[in-house]
Amino acid sequence: MPTITLRPSGLQFQTEDGEAVLIAALRQGYILPYGCKNGACGTCKAKILEGSVDYGAYQKKALTDLEKEMGKALLCQAKPLGDLVIEARTVGAAKGIQIKTLPCRVQKLERLADDVIVLQLKLPANEKLEFLAGQYIEFLLRDGSRRSFSMANPPHASDLLELHVRHVAGGHFTAHVFTKMKERDILRFEGPLGTFFLREDSTKPIVFVASGTGFAPIKAVIEHAFHAGIDRPMTLYWGGRRPKDLYLGAVPKQWAAEHANFKYVPVISDALPEDSWSGRTGFVHRAVMEDFRDLSGHQVYACGVPVMVDAARRDFTEQCRLPEEEFFADSFTTQADVAGTN
């Protein structure tokens, strides 16, 4: 069984034959940064300092050929071909939170836009899910497949789990939610998962960047920050094609009215004349760059479609001096993204 050594922490663990590094780490209680677990988002990218790996199946945009030449790999897919030394930071805050498999009941379905439904789930009376604001759950479907959705509610308001479900063209599960799902239906899920949550040991100002239903985990993080009395300056940029895509736009407007340390900037890319839109326009991450030419003293939390998250990561670090380790992301990969792996 290969031994994995993490730098700079010096932590060590072993992998089973054919087991990916990330999966082995999580199984033994070591939390490394990760998101989709299927080679599509790039959150678990790390540098192999010693040893070699089978890179597994992944998307080229998540790990480029140049990055491979630089010694990087996606830990959710990389399988050791012997002992490894890896440069990867561990995430302390998530350790000790138990990942559970639970049933839940559909309590409420509320359509907030043509293509967005807010789904509220109730756990069994004797169960409680401990999680960090921003984490996600995976529905376990009857055919053995999984579907991931971020929780939009913070831990202090967890009587019901709130998910924001966008209808994906050709998506079997989201089509089911929009056409067949009804209240009192029973579902099974595993969670909590992921390392997208607020790093509370920092005092840096925060820039949140959301596209579409990427607002969901960011909503949870911001509500948690308010509840915890965190007074760091926070600015939310929420982007959509048309104003109706900002399906809960009144919520961040209310936050801005109630909290002096919070600012909200809605950004629309493809407004029509009938929208009468007079606010910011263009790509949401570009709006951030117009306002924050120097992000060297900030943290950024980005969530939404992969093209936005990838562009924000690249442009903020290359053009706005954001340290790579201060960019935290949840890239909403779909089954189509996963199907495109190498």
FIMI-620297 format. One record per residue (C-alpha): z negated, y negated, x negated; residue number from 1. Coordinates in steps of 0.1 Angstrom, whole numbers, plus 5000, padded with zeros to 4 digits. Example, Ala and Ser with C-alpha at 12.3 -4.5 7.8 and 13.67 -1.06 7.14 Angstrom:
2
[zami [4922, 5045, 4877], 1];
[zami [4929, 5011, 4863], 2];
***
This chain:
342
[zami [5000, 5000, 5000], 1];
[zami [5011, 4967, 4984], 2];
[zami [4984, 4941, 4977], 3];
[zami [4991, 4905, 4987], 4];
[zami [4973, 4877, 4968], 5];
[zami [4974, 4842, 4983], 6];
[zami [4974, 4811, 4961], 7];
[zami [4955, 4788, 4957], 8];
[zami [4927, 4805, 4978], 9];
[zami [4927, 4838, 4959], 10];
[zami [4924, 4858, 4991], 11];
[zami [4938, 4894, 4990], 12];
[zami [4948, 4919, 5016], 13];
[zami [4970, 4950, 5019], 14];
[zami [5001, 4957, 5039], 15];
[zami [5010, 4990, 5055], 16];
[zami [5044, 5005, 5047], 17];
[zami [5072, 4985, 5064], 18];
[zami [5047, 4958, 5076], 19];
[zami [5056, 4921, 5074], 20];
[zami [5032, 4900, 5053], 21];
[zami [5022, 4877, 5083], 22];
[zami [5015, 4907, 5106], 23];
[zami [4993, 4923, 5080], 24];
[zami [4974, 4890, 5074], 25];
[zami [4968, 4885, 5111], 26];
[zami [4957, 4921, 5116], 27];
[zami [4930, 4916, 5089], 28];
[zami [4918, 4882, 5102], 29];
[zami [4937, 4859, 5077], 30];
[zami [4954, 4831, 5096], 31];
[zami [4986, 4818, 5079], 32];
[zami [5008, 4791, 5095], 33];
[zami [5032, 4807, 5120], 34];
[zami [5050, 4800, 5152], 35];
[zami [5076, 4823, 5168], 36];
[zami [5070, 4855, 5147], 37];
[zami [5107, 4864, 5150], 38];
[zami [5124, 4846, 5121], 39];
[zami [5137, 4817, 5141], 40];
[zami [5114, 4787, 5136], 41];
[zami [5105, 4785, 5099], 42];
[zami [5068, 4777, 5104], 43];
[zami [5057, 4806, 5083], 44];
[zami [5079, 4798, 5053], 45];
[zami [5061, 4803, 5019], 46];
[zami [5069, 4807, 4983], 47];
[zami [5069, 4841, 4966], 48];
[zami [5054, 4835, 4931], 49];
[zami [5054, 4871, 4919], 50];
[zami [5070, 4902, 4933], 51];
[zami [5099, 4908, 4956], 52];
[zami [5105, 4913, 4993], 53];
[zami [5129, 4927, 5019], 54];
[zami [5137, 4894, 5037], 55];
[zami [5142, 4911, 5071], 56];
[zami [5162, 4896, 5100], 57];
[zami [5160, 4858, 5104], 58];
[zami [5180, 4827, 5113], 59];
[zami [5198, 4809, 5085], 60];
[zami [5185, 4775, 5097], 61];
[zami [5149, 4788, 5093], 62];
[zami [5155, 4800, 5058], 63];
[zami [5186, 4787, 5039], 64];
[zami [5202, 4804, 5009], 65];
[zami [5190, 4776, 4987], 66];
[zami [5154, 4781, 4999], 67];
[zami [5157, 4818, 4991], 68];
[zami [5169, 4809, 4956], 69];
[zami [5138, 4787, 4952], 70];
[zami [5117, 4818, 4960], 71];
[zami [5109, 4811, 4996], 72];
[zami [5106, 4837, 5024], 73];
[zami [5096, 4839, 5060], 74];
[zami [5063, 4858, 5061], 75];
[zami [5069, 4870, 5097], 76];
[zami [5099, 4890, 5085], 77];
[zami [5093, 4895, 5047], 78];
[zami [5082, 4931, 5038], 79];
[zami [5067, 4936, 5003], 80];
[zami [5086, 4958, 4979], 81];
[zami [5054, 4960, 4958], 82];
[zami [5024, 4938, 4950], 83];
[zami [5030, 4901, 4958], 84];
[zami [5015, 4867, 4948], 85];
[zami [5023, 4841, 4975], 86];
[zami [5017, 4804, 4976], 87];
[zami [5005, 4799, 5012], 88];
[zami [4977, 4779, 5028], 89];
[zami [4954, 4796, 5052], 90];
[zami [4943, 4780, 5085], 91];
[zami [4906, 4781, 5089], 92];
[zami [4902, 4767, 5124], 93];
[zami [4918, 4796, 5142], 94];
[zami [4898, 4823, 5124], 95];
[zami [4873, 4841, 5146], 96];
[zami [4893, 4835, 5179], 97];
[zami [4900, 4868, 5194], 98];
[zami [4935, 4876, 5205], 99];
[zami [4933, 4894, 5238], 100];
[zami [4957, 4912, 5262], 101];
[zami [4948, 4900, 5298], 102];
[zami [4961, 4901, 5333], 103];
[zami [4964, 4869, 5352], 104];
[zami [4973, 4858, 5387], 105];
[zami [4998, 4831, 5396], 106];
[zami [4976, 4804, 5413], 107];
[zami [5002, 4777, 5418], 108];
[zami [5039, 4769, 5412], 109];
[zami [5049, 4732, 5412], 110];
[zami [5084, 4720, 5405], 111];
[zami [5082, 4686, 5387], 112];
[zami [5119, 4683, 5379], 113];
[zami [5152, 4701, 5387], 114];
[zami [5146, 4724, 5357], 115];
[zami [5108, 4722, 5351], 116];
[zami [5080, 4741, 5369], 117];
[zami [5044, 4738, 5362], 118];
[zami [5028, 4772, 5364], 119];
[zami [4991, 4776, 5368], 120];
[zami [4975, 4810, 5361], 121];
[zami [4940, 4823, 5369], 122];
[zami [4922, 4848, 5348], 123];
[zami [4900, 4876, 5362], 124];
[zami [4865, 4863, 5372], 125];
[zami [4848, 4880, 5342], 126];
[zami [4873, 4869, 5316], 127];
[zami [4875, 4837, 5296], 128];
[zami [4902, 4828, 5270], 129];
[zami [4889, 4811, 5239], 130];
[zami [4917, 4790, 5223], 131];
[zami [4926, 4759, 5204], 132];
[zami [4945, 4731, 5221], 133];
[zami [4982, 4735, 5213], 134];
[zami [4983, 4773, 5210], 135];
[zami [5005, 4796, 5231], 136];
[zami [5005, 4829, 5250], 137];
[zami [5031, 4856, 5252], 138];
[zami [5039, 4873, 5285], 139];
[zami [5044, 4911, 5282], 140];
[zami [5073, 4920, 5304], 141];
[zami [5080, 4954, 5319], 142];
[zami [5110, 4961, 5296], 143];
[zami [5088, 4956, 5266], 144];
[zami [5101, 4921, 5257], 145];
[zami [5079, 4891, 5253], 146];
[zami [5082, 4854, 5264], 147];
[zami [5062, 4826, 5247], 148];
[zami [5048, 4795, 5265], 149];
[zami [5024, 4769, 5252], 150];
[zami [4993, 4761, 5271], 151];
[zami [4993, 4725, 5284], 152];
[zami [4956, 4724, 5292], 153];
[zami [4929, 4718, 5266], 154];
[zami [4901, 4743, 5262], 155];
[zami [4875, 4722, 5280], 156];
[zami [4897, 4724, 5312], 157];
[zami [4905, 4761, 5311], 158];
[zami [4896, 4773, 5347], 159];
[zami [4934, 4776, 5351], 160];
[zami [4959, 4781, 5323], 161];
[zami [4988, 4755, 5327], 162];
[zami [5023, 4763, 5314], 163];
[zami [5054, 4741, 5316], 164];
[zami [5084, 4763, 5322], 165];
[zami [5119, 4749, 5318], 166];
[zami [5148, 4768, 5333], 167];
[zami [5170, 4782, 5305], 168];
[zami [5206, 4790, 5313], 169];
[zami [5210, 4827, 5312], 170];
[zami [5173, 4832, 5307], 171];
[zami [5161, 4862, 5328], 172];
[zami [5124, 4854, 5328], 173];
[zami [5128, 4817, 5336], 174];
[zami [5153, 4826, 5363], 175];
[zami [5127, 4848, 5378], 176];
[zami [5101, 4820, 5377], 177];
[zami [5125, 4796, 5395], 178];
[zami [5139, 4820, 5421], 179];
[zami [5115, 4850, 5427], 180];
[zami [5080, 4843, 5414], 181];
[zami [5054, 4835, 5440], 182];
[zami [5017, 4827, 5442], 183];
[zami [4994, 4857, 5437], 184];
[zami [5019, 4875, 5415], 185];
[zami [5002, 4894, 5386], 186];
[zami [5014, 4890, 5350], 187];
[zami [5001, 4903, 5317], 188];
[zami [4999, 4882, 5285], 189];
[zami [4986, 4883, 5249], 190];
[zami [4970, 4853, 5233], 191];
[zami [4961, 4829, 5220], 192];
[zami [4987, 4827, 5193], 193];
[zami [5001, 4802, 5169], 194];
[zami [4988, 4776, 5145], 195];
[zami [4999, 4744, 5163], 196];
[zami [4967, 4725, 5168], 197];
[zami [4950, 4693, 5157], 198];
[zami [4937, 4693, 5121], 199];
[zami [4903, 4676, 5129], 200];
[zami [4892, 4674, 5092], 201];
[zami [4917, 4646, 5087], 202];
[zami [4913, 4609, 5095], 203];
[zami [4950, 4600, 5092], 204];
[zami [4968, 4583, 5121], 205];
[zami [4989, 4607, 5141], 206];
[zami [5025, 4606, 5153], 207];
[zami [5033, 4631, 5181], 208];
[zami [5070, 4639, 5187], 209];
[zami [5080, 4659, 5218], 210];
[zami [5113, 4668, 5234], 211];
[zami [5114, 4682, 5269], 212];
[zami [5087, 4707, 5277], 213];
[zami [5075, 4703, 5241], 214];
[zami [5052, 4678, 5258], 215];
[zami [5031, 4708, 5270], 216];
[zami [5011, 4717, 5238], 217];
[zami [5010, 4680, 5228], 218];
[zami [4994, 4672, 5261], 219];
[zami [4967, 4697, 5254], 220];
[zami [4961, 4684, 5219], 221];
[zami [4959, 4648, 5230], 222];
[zami [4935, 4656, 5259], 223];
[zami [4914, 4675, 5235], 224];
[zami [4913, 4646, 5211], 225];
[zami [4902, 4622, 5239], 226];
[zami [4875, 4647, 5250], 227];
[zami [4862, 4652, 5215], 228];
[zami [4859, 4614, 5209], 229];
[zami [4885, 4614, 5181], 230];
[zami [4895, 4577, 5176], 231];
[zami [4923, 4581, 5151], 232];
[zami [4954, 4560, 5160], 233];
[zami [4978, 4582, 5180], 234];
[zami [5014, 4574, 5190], 235];
[zami [5034, 4598, 5213], 236];
[zami [5072, 4597, 5213], 237];
[zami [5086, 4618, 5242], 238];
[zami [5123, 4623, 5244], 239];
[zami [5146, 4635, 5271], 240];
[zami [5183, 4632, 5280], 241];
[zami [5175, 4613, 5312], 242];
[zami [5143, 4596, 5325], 243];
[zami [5138, 4625, 5350], 244];
[zami [5134, 4648, 5320], 245];
[zami [5100, 4631, 5312], 246];
[zami [5086, 4650, 5342], 247];
[zami [5050, 4638, 5337], 248];
[zami [5057, 4604, 5324], 249];
[zami [5029, 4588, 5344], 250];
[zami [5003, 4608, 5324], 251];
[zami [5008, 4593, 5289], 252];
[zami [5012, 4559, 5305], 253];
[zami [4977, 4563, 5320], 254];
[zami [4964, 4575, 5286], 255];
[zami [4978, 4543, 5270], 256];
[zami [4961, 4522, 5296], 257];
[zami [4927, 4539, 5292], 258];
[zami [4926, 4544, 5254], 259];
[zami [4930, 4516, 5229], 260];
[zami [4939, 4540, 5201], 261];
[zami [4969, 4556, 5220], 262];
[zami [5004, 4543, 5223], 263];
[zami [5033, 4559, 5243], 264];
[zami [5070, 4555, 5236], 265];
[zami [5095, 4572, 5259], 266];
[zami [5130, 4577, 5245], 267];
[zami [5161, 4586, 5265], 268];
[zami [5194, 4598, 5248], 269];
[zami [5219, 4601, 5277], 270];
[zami [5208, 4577, 5305], 271];
[zami [5233, 4571, 5333], 272];
[zami [5239, 4538, 5350], 273];
[zami [5220, 4549, 5381], 274];
[zami [5189, 4555, 5359], 275];
[zami [5186, 4518, 5353], 276];
[zami [5169, 4527, 5319], 277];
[zami [5158, 4497, 5299], 278];
[zami [5136, 4515, 5273], 279];
[zami [5143, 4531, 5239], 280];
[zami [5175, 4551, 5235], 281];
[zami [5189, 4576, 5211], 282];
[zami [5173, 4606, 5194], 283];
[zami [5135, 4607, 5197], 284];
[zami [5128, 4614, 5160], 285];
[zami [5151, 4585, 5151], 286];
[zami [5129, 4562, 5172], 287];
[zami [5099, 4573, 5151], 288];
[zami [5119, 4564, 5119], 289];
[zami [5127, 4530, 5132], 290];
[zami [5090, 4522, 5138], 291];
[zami [5075, 4541, 5109], 292];
[zami [5096, 4537, 5078], 293];
[zami [5067, 4550, 5056], 294];
[zami [5048, 4580, 5070], 295];
[zami [5031, 4588, 5037], 296];
[zami [4996, 4582, 5052], 297];
[zami [5002, 4599, 5085], 298];
[zami [5002, 4633, 5101], 299];
[zami [5031, 4644, 5124], 300];
[zami [5029, 4670, 5152], 301];
[zami [5064, 4678, 5166], 302];
[zami [5072, 4701, 5194], 303];
[zami [5104, 4710, 5213], 304];
[zami [5139, 4723, 5207], 305];
[zami [5146, 4736, 5172], 306];
[zami [5173, 4710, 5165], 307];
[zami [5148, 4682, 5170], 308];
[zami [5120, 4698, 5151], 309];
[zami [5143, 4707, 5122], 310];
[zami [5157, 4672, 5120], 311];
[zami [5123, 4656, 5122], 312];
[zami [5109, 4678, 5094], 313];
[zami [5139, 4670, 5071], 314];
[zami [5142, 4633, 5078], 315];
[zami [5105, 4624, 5079], 316];
[zami [5099, 4642, 5045], 317];
[zami [5131, 4630, 5028], 318];
[zami [5134, 4595, 5041], 319];
[zami [5099, 4584, 5054], 320];
[zami [5078, 4599, 5026], 321];
[zami [5058, 4622, 5049], 322];
[zami [5040, 4649, 5028], 323];
[zami [5054, 4684, 5038], 324];
[zami [5019, 4697, 5044], 325];
[zami [5012, 4670, 5070], 326];
[zami [5041, 4681, 5093], 327];
[zami [5029, 4705, 5120], 328];
[zami [5054, 4719, 5144], 329];
[zami [5059, 4742, 5173], 330];
[zami [5096, 4750, 5176], 331];
[zami [5106, 4763, 5211], 332];
[zami [5129, 4791, 5202], 333];
[zami [5146, 4810, 5230], 334];
[zami [5158, 4846, 5233], 335];
[zami [5193, 4832, 5224], 336];
[zami [5178, 4818, 5192], 337];
[zami [5163, 4852, 5183], 338];
[zami [5196, 4870, 5191], 339];
[zami [5212, 4848, 5164], 340];
[zami [5192, 4862, 5135], 341];
[zami [5209, 4877, 5105], 342];
***
